[in-house]
């Protein structure tokens, strides 16, 4: 009985994983509209009713997908950050950024699901589809600014940012993790995010394809310029 139950559970896990993989493939070829339980059932040679045994609604499937891919991204950037030496802020920032881009290039559909294309008609659960992963990535970005701040703060001596300039939800994540980071440091975190996310988004959506044959070189130069703009001396 135990062996049968274990085998049944393994098959369920495998089928659930395949459903998610098919959903991402459908999104890659047909956009967010293509994620439907009926379409997935067709691709897998299953009946629509059988799919409902794994996901009661399409929203349940999309929530699971977002949580899975967002968690994978959070794991990737957290691991990169942990490996880089704390005494070398430029290295830590660049390592985190490269891990973010590498993950996005390896998982373009996942990137689009998290940061790009909304799934029409999808309603996320209260608190979001992946609150824990979103919190980890958010604090990871703030960590970049926190690592740079001892070097960069002199450049922002005349900043007029106040706590009231930021969303309370953002501050609820950032301030407990980095209590010494001032409002100008939070603004810096958002600017760093804009640099990294903007260039990676252009690459993922194919906008750089006709502009440069060296997107990697462009990204590396952006990182080098970013570190210099933060007032961090070269660690080479």
PLY file of the C-alpha trace (Angstrom):
ply
format ascii 1.0
element vertex 236
property float x
property float y
property float z
element edge 235
property int vertex1
property int vertex2
end_header
0.00 0.00 0.00
2.84 2.37 0.94
4.69 1.61 -2.31
1.56 2.23 -4.37
0.91 5.51 -2.55
4.50 6.64 -3.07
4.37 5.83 -6.77
1.08 7.68 -7.14
2.55 10.73 -5.42
5.64 10.67 -7.67
3.43 10.54 -10.76
1.39 13.45 -9.46
4.52 15.52 -8.88
5.84 14.66 -12.36
2.54 15.55 -14.00
2.28 18.80 -12.07
5.79 19.74 -13.18
4.97 18.88 -16.80
1.82 21.02 -16.67
3.90 23.99 -15.54
6.52 23.39 -18.24
3.87 23.16 -20.94
2.25 26.37 -19.68
5.56 28.22 -20.01
6.12 26.80 -23.51
2.66 27.94 -24.55
3.40 31.39 -23.20
6.69 31.48 -25.13
4.97 30.71 -28.41
1.62 32.43 -27.96
2.01 34.97 -25.18
0.17 35.09 -21.85
-3.21 34.51 -23.54
-2.04 31.03 -24.50
-1.98 29.81 -20.89
-5.29 27.97 -20.60
-6.03 24.66 -18.95
-7.69 23.37 -22.11
-4.67 24.18 -24.24
-2.37 22.49 -21.75
-4.60 19.43 -21.70
-4.43 19.23 -25.50
-0.64 19.47 -25.48
-0.38 16.70 -22.90
-2.99 14.41 -24.41
-5.18 14.73 -21.34
-8.78 15.73 -20.90
-9.56 19.16 -19.50
-11.27 17.50 -16.54
-8.07 15.61 -15.75
-6.12 18.90 -15.58
-8.62 20.21 -13.04
-7.48 17.40 -10.77
-4.13 19.19 -10.49
-5.18 22.84 -10.67
-8.72 23.84 -9.83
-8.51 27.05 -11.88
-6.18 28.73 -14.31
-5.44 31.34 -11.64
-4.20 28.57 -9.35
-1.84 27.42 -12.09
-0.56 30.92 -12.84
0.00 31.59 -9.13
1.98 28.37 -8.82
4.03 29.24 -11.91
4.86 32.72 -10.66
5.81 31.41 -7.23
8.03 28.69 -8.70
9.93 30.93 -11.11
10.21 33.85 -8.69
11.61 31.53 -6.00
14.13 30.16 -8.50
15.26 33.69 -9.29
15.53 34.58 -5.60
17.58 31.41 -4.98
19.94 32.28 -7.84
20.70 35.85 -6.80
20.87 34.99 -3.09
23.39 32.24 -3.80
25.51 34.58 -5.91
25.46 37.26 -3.22
26.45 34.79 -0.51
29.45 33.58 -2.48
30.88 37.04 -3.14
33.15 38.41 -0.37
31.49 41.04 1.82
34.69 43.09 1.89
34.49 43.62 -1.88
31.31 45.62 -2.56
31.96 46.09 -6.27
32.38 42.34 -6.71
29.21 41.64 -4.73
27.14 44.09 -6.77
28.45 42.79 -10.09
28.05 39.15 -9.04
24.41 39.71 -8.04
23.72 41.56 -11.27
25.29 38.87 -13.45
23.31 36.18 -11.65
20.12 38.15 -12.31
20.89 38.42 -16.02
22.07 34.82 -16.34
18.86 33.57 -14.76
16.73 35.76 -17.02
18.51 34.57 -20.17
18.12 30.94 -19.11
14.46 31.46 -18.16
13.03 34.13 -20.49
9.42 32.96 -20.12
9.77 33.02 -16.35
11.23 36.53 -16.49
8.34 37.70 -18.64
5.83 36.10 -16.29
7.29 37.89 -13.26
8.23 41.26 -14.72
6.67 41.64 -18.11
3.53 40.28 -19.63
0.45 40.24 -17.41
-1.77 37.19 -17.90
-5.14 38.59 -19.03
-7.85 38.05 -16.44
-5.48 36.72 -13.81
-6.21 37.70 -10.22
-3.35 37.16 -7.78
-4.16 36.05 -4.23
-4.10 38.62 -1.47
-0.50 39.46 -0.69
0.70 38.52 -4.16
1.56 35.32 -5.99
5.05 34.98 -4.50
5.38 37.27 -1.48
8.36 35.49 0.08
10.39 35.44 -3.14
9.45 39.02 -3.95
10.61 40.06 -0.49
13.95 38.30 -0.98
14.61 39.92 -4.35
13.54 43.33 -3.04
15.90 43.13 -0.07
18.59 41.79 -2.39
18.36 44.96 -4.48
18.44 47.08 -1.33
21.55 45.14 -0.27
23.30 46.42 -3.40
22.64 50.00 -2.33
23.59 49.23 1.27
26.92 47.76 0.15
27.61 50.82 -1.98
26.36 53.44 0.46
29.58 53.92 2.51
31.28 54.88 -0.76
28.36 56.62 -2.46
26.86 58.68 0.35
29.16 61.66 -0.23
27.72 61.90 -3.75
24.21 62.26 -2.34
24.88 64.77 0.43
22.34 67.19 -1.06
19.63 64.62 -1.77
16.19 65.78 -0.64
14.48 62.39 -0.53
12.27 61.80 2.50
10.66 58.61 3.80
7.33 59.99 2.60
8.57 59.70 -1.00
8.36 55.91 -0.86
5.63 53.32 -0.71
5.00 51.96 2.77
5.17 48.39 1.55
8.65 48.95 0.13
9.84 50.59 3.33
8.35 47.74 5.35
10.74 45.39 3.56
13.83 47.59 3.35
14.03 49.46 6.66
14.03 46.42 8.98
16.74 44.76 6.87
18.89 47.89 6.48
18.09 50.24 9.36
21.01 52.59 8.65
20.15 53.12 4.97
18.68 56.64 4.63
15.96 57.73 2.17
18.61 58.67 -0.41
19.97 55.13 -0.13
16.52 53.68 -0.87
16.30 55.93 -3.92
19.72 54.67 -4.95
18.47 51.08 -4.71
15.64 51.92 -7.12
18.05 53.59 -9.52
20.36 50.57 -9.47
17.34 48.38 -10.12
16.40 50.57 -13.08
19.88 50.18 -14.59
19.93 46.40 -14.28
16.31 45.59 -14.98
16.08 47.97 -17.93
18.99 46.51 -19.85
18.02 42.91 -19.13
14.43 43.60 -20.20
15.62 45.04 -23.50
17.63 41.88 -24.08
14.88 39.44 -23.07
12.31 41.13 -25.29
14.67 41.11 -28.26
15.11 44.87 -28.55
18.90 44.62 -28.52
19.04 41.89 -31.14
19.17 44.29 -34.09
21.24 46.86 -32.22
24.32 44.95 -31.05
25.94 41.59 -31.56
27.58 41.89 -28.12
24.83 42.28 -25.49
27.10 40.64 -22.92
29.80 43.24 -23.54
27.21 45.99 -23.21
26.00 44.61 -19.88
29.53 44.23 -18.49
30.32 47.82 -19.43
27.10 48.98 -17.77
28.12 47.19 -14.58
31.59 48.75 -14.67
30.09 52.23 -15.18
27.56 51.59 -12.41
30.29 50.71 -9.91
32.28 53.79 -10.87
29.21 56.00 -10.49
28.79 54.67 -6.95
32.23 55.91 -5.99
33.61 52.43 -5.40
37.26 52.04 -6.26
38.28 49.22 -8.56
38.88 45.92 -6.80
40.88 44.40 -9.63
0 1
1 2
2 3
3 4
4 5
5 6
6 7
7 8
8 9
9 10
10 11
11 12
12 13
13 14
14 15
15 16
16 17
17 18
18 19
19 20
20 21
21 22
22 23
23 24
24 25
25 26
26 27
27 28
28 29
29 30
30 31
31 32
32 33
33 34
34 35
35 36
36 37
37 38
38 39
39 40
40 41
41 42
42 43
43 44
44 45
45 46
46 47
47 48
48 49
49 50
50 51
51 52
52 53
53 54
54 55
55 56
56 57
57 58
58 59
59 60
60 61
61 62
62 63
63 64
64 65
65 66
66 67
67 68
68 69
69 70
70 71
71 72
72 73
73 74
74 75
75 76
76 77
77 78
78 79
79 80
80 81
81 82
82 83
83 84
84 85
85 86
86 87
87 88
88 89
89 90
90 91
91 92
92 93
93 94
94 95
95 96
96 97
97 98
98 99
99 100
100 101
101 102
102 103
103 104
104 105
105 106
106 107
107 108
108 109
109 110
110 111
111 112
112 113
113 114
114 115
115 116
116 117
117 118
118 119
119 120
120 121
121 122
122 123
123 124
124 125
125 126
126 127
127 128
128 129
129 130
130 131
131 132
132 133
133 134
134 135
135 136
136 137
137 138
138 139
139 140
140 141
141 142
142 143
143 144
144 145
145 146
146 147
147 148
148 149
149 150
150 151
151 152
152 153
153 154
154 155
155 156
156 157
157 158
158 159
159 160
160 161
161 162
162 163
163 164
164 165
165 166
166 167
167 168
168 169
169 170
170 171
171 172
172 173
173 174
174 175
175 176
176 177
177 178
178 179
179 180
180 181
181 182
182 183
183 184
184 185
185 186
186 187
187 188
188 189
189 190
190 191
191 192
192 193
193 194
194 195
195 196
196 197
197 198
198 199
199 200
200 201
201 202
202 203
203 204
204 205
205 206
206 207
207 208
208 209
209 210
210 211
211 212
212 213
213 214
214 215
215 216
216 217
217 218
218 219
219 220
220 221
221 222
222 223
223 224
224 225
225 226
226 227
227 228
228 229
229 230
230 231
231 232
232 233
233 234
234 235
